[in-house]
Amino acid sequence: MGIDDLRDKASEALKSDKAETISDKVLGAAAGAAKKVTGGKFDERIDSAVETVDSKLGNE
């Protein structure tokens, strides 16, 4: 198994249903914590960052 095979398997894993479920939970928790710490001052930026990251992980 070469580097290309490992890269392909990692890419497939990041686009799976399981990765989507886990990433949604982690991103939701992180966003909630960030919003709480900032007192809602940066909610739009936090939501934008979550959307950007979420589009790169999982299958949705």
C-alpha positions in Angstrom: 0.0 0.0 0.0 1.6 3.3 -1.1 1.1 6.9 -0.2 -1.5 7.3 -3.0 -3.6 4.4 -1.6 -3.5 5.9 1.9 -4.5 9.3 0.6 -7.4 7.8 -1.3 -8.6 5.8 1.7 -8.4 8.9 3.9 -10.3 11.0 1.4 -13.0 8.3 1.2 -13.3 8.2 5.0 -13.7 11.9 5.2 -16.6 11.7 2.8 -18.6 9.0 4.6 -21.9 9.1 6.4 -20.0 8.4 9.7 -17.7 11.3 9.1 -20.7 13.5 8.4 -22.3 12.5 11.7 -19.2 13.0 13.7 -18.2 16.3 12.1 -21.7 17.7 12.6 -21.6 16.9 16.3 -18.0 18.3 16.8 -18.7 21.4 14.7 -22.0 22.0 16.5 -20.3 21.7 19.9 -17.4 23.9 18.9 -19.7 26.6 17.4 -21.8 26.6 20.5 -18.8 27.0 22.8 -17.4 29.8 20.6 -20.7 31.6 20.6 -21.0 31.3 24.3 -17.4 32.6 24.9 -17.9 35.6 22.5 -21.3 36.4 23.9 -22.9 36.1 20.4 -20.8 39.0 19.0 -19.4 36.8 16.2 -22.2 34.4 15.5 -22.4 35.1 11.8 -18.6 34.5 11.4 -18.8 31.4 13.5 -21.7 30.0 11.4 -19.8 30.9 8.2 -16.7 29.0 9.4 -18.8 26.0 10.4 -20.4 25.9 6.9 -17.0 26.1 5.2 -15.5 23.3 7.3 -18.7 21.2 7.1 -18.7 21.4 3.3 -15.2 19.8 3.2 -16.1 16.9 5.6 -18.7 14.2 5.2 -21.1 13.7 2.3 -23.4 16.7 2.7 
